[in-house]
């Protein structure tokens, strides 16, 4: 009997250009796999009269989902599956329209899921980046991390093939791998249909990268059988590394879907708002202090792994937002200075005000930051609050906010970041253990 799976493809291109479907038709797994392709068409120019259709073939099925409007982000497009989720197959994965599926590995991954009776399974992703000579460099997103904390011990159990409860497995992955790169790719999990339906229930203000936080909220609150498959089932194809070398580089729609509303092009400020809206102090602390694994450009167009710290990144994004507010130009009237909205600045205020509250509430986690990090952060939030609350605030308050954010960032070093990272996950783990034993 064939295994059935839904492959969800958010796409802007026409259906007949979809290489993911074509690659399945050319594969050798037709006797093992029946695929329902859910093609979420999202063209920038609406095709009038376009209709959603369900077409059955001998080896596969296509659910073509038409659109009567353009959705500014990939996530908004994906969320449309909630309207017809009962039509999906028992297990689901999201794949980018230009990405590559290794169908033989997908069959093995599904066998691994069935053997361990998993409700959700993460897997490795192969980063495939275009080089200047037209060839591609490749590097697995997921790699081993040299860390002695409890999170890494749990992650190594996952890598060893063990099944864990999602309420400790996914936060351990977040603590060790962060909220970007591997974690932020929309196709890094295989979900049961029930899991997918329930993780989409969590509301967040922003859309970009929101699935990371929906998953964090869902997995931390549910007892889901969770596992990991190490082989890269999906190759994520990109050219952003070579584009970043161009002096006029732009992130295109990723920036535009924010700037059309007067917001900052610093699109990763969305992480700041997502984190502020996380329910539960312990989970908030894990994410706020996470140390991530990144995929970064290397010499000769190759790729390598790097590390990043969420606290440092949030401070950098926040400083970018303040800088943009001081020197921005209008999206609609680019020849004029347009100061933009206050929304992103409010994101910064909300997030770091909550963080300061947590620092007072959980000294066992944040004590290492009391001396040098906390004072400039308190000052920065005082300046920013006064700016936001006053109808006639001068820009000097933003200048001082920027300077204090920079001072807070410069106070952080690897030793401090590792200390709060491990303390936050230890606190989370002890709370989950107490809940499990209650």
C-alpha positions in Angstrom: 0.0 0.0 0.0 1.3 3.4 -1.0 2.1 6.0 1.7 0.1 9.2 1.2 1.5 12.7 1.8 0.6 16.3 1.0 3.4 18.4 -0.4 2.3 22.1 0.1 3.9 24.5 -2.4 3.5 28.3 -1.9 4.2 29.7 -5.3 4.0 32.9 -7.4 4.8 31.1 -10.8 2.1 29.3 -12.9 1.4 25.7 -12.1 2.8 24.3 -15.4 6.2 25.6 -14.5 6.5 23.8 -11.2 9.7 21.7 -11.1 8.8 20.0 -7.8 5.8 18.3 -9.5 7.9 17.5 -12.6 10.7 15.9 -10.5 8.2 13.6 -8.9 6.8 12.5 -12.2 10.4 11.7 -13.3 11.2 9.8 -10.1 11.1 6.1 -9.3 8.9 6.2 -6.2 5.5 6.0 -7.8 4.9 2.5 -6.5 5.7 3.6 -2.9 4.3 7.1 -2.7 1.1 8.9 -3.6 1.6 12.6 -3.4 -1.1 15.3 -3.2 0.5 18.5 -4.4 -1.2 21.5 -2.8 -0.3 24.4 -5.1 -0.9 27.7 -3.4 -0.8 30.1 -6.3 0.0 33.6 -5.3 0.7 35.7 -8.4 1.4 39.4 -7.9 -1.1 40.2 -10.6 -4.4 38.5 -9.9 -5.6 36.1 -12.7 -9.3 37.0 -13.0 -11.6 34.1 -13.4 -9.1 31.7 -11.9 -10.7 28.8 -10.0 -9.5 26.3 -7.4 -9.5 22.8 -8.7 -8.9 19.2 -7.5 -7.5 16.9 -10.1 -6.8 13.2 -9.6 -4.2 11.3 -11.5 -3.0 7.7 -11.2 0.2 8.5 -9.4 -0.7 11.9 -7.7 -3.3 14.5 -7.1 -3.2 18.3 -7.5 -5.1 20.7 -5.4 -4.7 24.0 -7.2 -5.6 26.8 -4.9 -6.4 30.0 -6.8 -6.0 33.5 -5.3 -8.2 36.6 -5.8 -5.6 38.8 -4.1 -1.8 39.0 -3.6 -0.4 37.9 -0.2 2.6 39.9 0.7 4.4 37.0 2.5 5.0 33.3 2.0 3.5 32.6 5.4 0.2 34.3 4.6 -0.1 32.2 1.5 0.6 29.0 3.5 -2.0 29.9 6.1 -4.7 29.4 3.4 -4.5 25.7 4.0 -6.6 26.2 7.1 -9.6 26.8 4.9 -9.5 23.2 3.5 -7.2 21.3 5.9 -9.5 18.3 6.0 -8.7 17.6 2.4 -5.0 17.1 3.1 -3.3 13.7 3.5 -2.4 12.4 6.9 1.1 13.8 6.8 2.3 17.1 5.2 5.4 19.0 4.3 5.9 22.5 2.8 8.4 23.0 0.0 9.5 26.1 -1.8 8.6 26.3 -5.5 12.2 26.5 -6.6 13.5 23.9 -4.1 14.4 20.3 -4.8 12.9 17.2 -3.1 14.9 14.0 -2.9 12.0 11.6 -3.4 14.0 8.5 -2.5 15.1 10.1 0.8 11.5 11.3 1.4 10.4 7.6 1.2 13.0 6.7 3.8 12.0 9.6 6.0 8.4 8.4 6.0 9.5 4.9 6.8 11.5 6.3 9.8 8.4 8.2 10.9 6.2 5.1 10.7 8.8 2.9 12.5 8.9 5.3 15.5 5.2 6.3 15.3 6.1 10.0 15.2 3.5 12.8 15.1 6.1 15.4 13.9 9.6 15.0 12.6 12.3 17.5 11.8 14.9 16.8 9.2 18.1 18.2 7.7 18.0 20.7 4.9 20.7 21.1 2.3 21.6 24.8 1.6 22.3 25.1 -2.1 23.7 28.5 -3.0 24.4 29.9 -6.5 28.0 30.8 -7.2 29.4 33.5 -9.6 30.5 30.8 -12.1 27.0 29.4 -12.3 27.6 26.3 -10.2 26.3 25.7 -6.6 27.9 25.3 -3.2 26.1 23.0 -0.8 26.1 22.7 3.0 23.7 20.9 5.4 21.9 23.5 7.5 22.0 21.2 10.5 25.3 20.4 12.1 26.7 19.3 15.4 27.4 22.0 17.9 30.1 22.0 20.5 28.2 22.7 23.7 28.1 21.1 27.1 24.6 22.2 28.1 21.4 20.2 28.7 19.9 21.3 25.4 22.8 19.8 23.4 22.5 16.5 25.3 18.8 16.3 24.3 19.6 17.3 20.7 22.2 14.5 20.4 19.6 12.1 21.6 17.4 13.2 18.7 20.3 12.9 16.3 20.9 9.4 17.6 17.4 8.4 16.5 15.6 8.6 19.9 12.0 9.8 20.2 11.3 12.7 22.6 8.3 14.6 23.8 8.1 17.8 21.7 7.8 19.9 24.8 11.5 19.4 25.5 12.7 18.5 22.0 11.8 21.6 20.1 12.8 24.1 22.8 16.2 22.3 23.0 16.5 22.8 19.2 15.6 26.4 19.6 18.1 26.9 22.5 20.9 25.4 20.4 20.1 26.3 16.8 18.2 29.6 17.2 15.2 31.0 15.4 16.8 31.6 12.0 18.4 29.7 9.1 17.5 25.9 9.5 14.7 26.8 12.0 13.1 29.4 9.8 12.9 27.3 6.6 9.2 26.5 6.2 9.9 22.9 5.1 12.1 21.7 7.9 9.4 19.5 9.4 7.0 16.7 8.5 3.7 17.2 10.3 0.7 15.1 10.9 -2.4 16.8 9.7 -3.6 17.2 13.2 -0.3 18.8 14.3 -0.4 21.2 11.4 -4.0 22.3 12.1 -3.3 22.9 15.8 0.0 24.7 15.4 -1.6 27.2 13.0 -4.1 28.3 15.7 -1.6 30.6 17.4 -2.0 34.2 16.5 0.9 36.6 16.0 0.9 40.1 14.6 3.7 39.7 12.0 3.9 37.0 9.3 7.5 36.7 8.3 9.2 33.6 10.0 6.1 33.3 12.2 6.0 29.5 11.8 9.1 29.2 14.1 7.1 30.8 16.9 3.8 29.0 16.2 5.8 25.7 16.4 7.5 26.8 19.6 4.1 27.6 21.2 2.5 24.4 19.9 5.3 22.0 20.7 5.9 23.4 24.2 2.2 23.0 25.1 1.5 19.6 23.6 2.7 16.0 24.2 3.7 15.2 20.6 5.9 12.2 19.7 8.9 14.0 18.1 11.9 12.7 16.2 14.6 13.7 13.7 15.8 12.4 10.3 19.3 13.5 9.5 19.5 13.1 5.7 18.5 16.3 3.8 15.2 15.4 2.1 15.0 19.0 0.7 17.5 21.1 -1.0 16.8 24.8 -0.4 18.0 26.6 -3.6 19.0 30.3 -3.2 21.1 33.1 -4.6 21.0 35.5 -1.8 24.7 35.2 -0.9 25.8 36.3 -4.4 23.2 39.0 -4.5 24.4 40.4 -1.1 27.7 41.2 -2.8 25.9 43.8 -5.1 26.0 47.4 -3.9 22.4 48.0 -4.7 21.2 44.7 -3.1 17.6 44.6 -1.9 15.6 41.9 -0.2 12.7 42.6 -2.6 9.3 41.5 -1.3 10.7 40.6 2.1 11.3 44.3 2.6 8.5 45.6 0.5 5.7 43.9 2.4 6.7 46.1 5.3 7.8 49.3 3.7 4.5 49.8 1.9 3.0 50.5 5.3 5.8 52.8 6.4 7.6 50.2 8.4 11.3 49.6 8.5 13.0 47.5 5.8 14.7 45.7 8.7 12.4 42.8 8.2 13.9 40.7 10.9 12.5 43.0 13.5 9.5 40.7 13.1 11.4 38.3 15.4 11.2 40.9 18.1 7.4 41.1 17.9 7.0 37.3 17.7 9.1 36.9 20.8 7.2 39.5 22.8 4.0 37.7 22.0 5.2 34.3 23.2 3.0 32.9 26.0 4.9 31.6 29.0 7.9 33.1 30.7 10.1 30.0 30.5 9.7 29.6 26.8 10.3 33.3 26.3 13.5 33.0 28.2 14.7 30.1 26.1 14.2 31.9 22.9 15.5 35.3 24.1 18.8 33.8 25.1 19.2 31.2 22.4 22.5 30.7 20.6 22.0 29.8 17.0 23.8 28.0 14.1 23.9 30.0 10.9 24.9 29.3 7.3 27.2 32.1 6.1 29.2 32.9 2.9 32.7 31.6 2.8 35.7 32.0 0.4 35.2 31.3 -3.3 31.5 31.2 -3.1 31.3 28.4 -0.6 29.3 28.2 2.6 30.2 27.6 6.2 28.6 27.4 9.6 28.7 30.3 12.1 27.1 31.1 15.4 24.8 33.9 16.5 23.2 35.0 19.7 19.6 36.1 19.8 20.3 38.9 22.3 22.9 40.4 20.1 20.8 40.1 17.0 17.7 41.7 18.6 19.8 44.6 19.7 21.2 45.0 16.2 17.8 44.9 14.6 16.4 47.3 17.1 19.3 49.8 16.4 18.5 49.4 12.7 14.9 50.4 13.3 15.9 53.4 15.3 18.4 54.5 12.6 15.7 54.0 10.0 13.4 56.2 11.9 16.0 59.0 12.0 16.9 58.9 8.3 14.1 57.0 6.4 12.5 58.0 3.2 8.9 57.5 2.0 8.1 54.3 0.1 5.5 56.2 -2.1 7.4 59.5 -2.3 11.1 58.5 -2.3 12.2 62.0 -3.2 10.9 63.2 0.2 12.0 62.3 3.7 9.3 60.2 5.2 9.7 59.3 8.9 7.6 56.2 8.7 5.4 54.7 11.4 6.1 54.2 15.1 5.1 50.6 15.0 8.6 49.1 14.8 9.8 51.3 17.6 6.9 50.1 19.7 8.0 46.5 19.0 11.4 47.3 20.5 9.9 48.9 23.5 7.5 46.0 24.2 10.1 43.3 23.8 12.9 44.9 25.9 10.5 46.1 28.6 9.4 42.5 29.0 13.0 41.3 29.0 13.8 43.8 31.8 10.8 42.5 33.8 12.1 39.0 33.4 15.5 40.0 34.5 14.0 41.2 37.8 11.7 38.1 38.1 14.3 35.4 37.2 17.7 36.5 38.7 18.9 32.8 38.6 19.0 33.2 34.8 19.9 36.9 34.2 22.1 37.8 37.1 25.2 37.8 34.8 23.7 40.7 32.9 22.9 42.9 35.9 26.1 44.9 36.1 26.9 46.1 32.5 23.9 45.1 30.3 20.9 46.2 32.4 21.8 49.9 33.1 22.1 51.0 29.5 19.0 48.9 28.6 16.9 50.7 31.3 18.1 54.0 30.0 17.4 53.1 26.4 13.8 52.0 27.2 13.2 55.2 29.2 14.3 57.3 26.3 12.3 55.3 23.8 9.2 55.3 26.1 9.4 59.1 26.4 9.7 59.5 22.7 6.7 57.3 22.0 4.5 58.8 24.7 5.2 62.5 23.9 3.4 64.2 21.1 6.3 66.7 20.6 9.3 64.5 21.3 12.6 65.5 19.7 14.8 63.2 17.7 17.5 63.6 20.4 15.6 60.9 22.4 16.0 58.5 19.5 19.7 59.4 19.2 20.2 58.6 22.9 18.2 55.4 22.5 20.5 54.3 19.7 23.6 55.1 21.8 22.3 53.1 24.8 21.4 50.1 22.7 24.9 50.1 21.3 26.3 50.3 24.8 24.2 47.3 26.0 25.3 45.3 23.0 29.0 46.0 23.6 28.6 44.8 27.2 27.8 41.2 26.0 30.5 38.6 25.4 30.5 34.9 24.7 30.9 33.9 28.4 27.8 35.9 29.4 25.7 34.7 26.5 26.5 31.1 27.1 25.7 31.5 30.8 22.3 32.9 30.3 21.5 30.5 27.5 22.2 27.4 29.6 20.5 28.8 32.7 17.3 29.7 30.7 17.1 26.2 29.2 17.8 24.5 32.6 15.0 26.6 34.1 12.6 25.6 31.3 13.6 21.9 31.6 13.0 21.9 35.4 9.6 23.4 35.0 8.6 20.9 32.3 9.8 18.1 34.5 7.7 19.4 37.4 4.7 19.7 35.2 5.1 16.1 33.9 5.4 14.8 37.5 2.4 16.8 38.8 
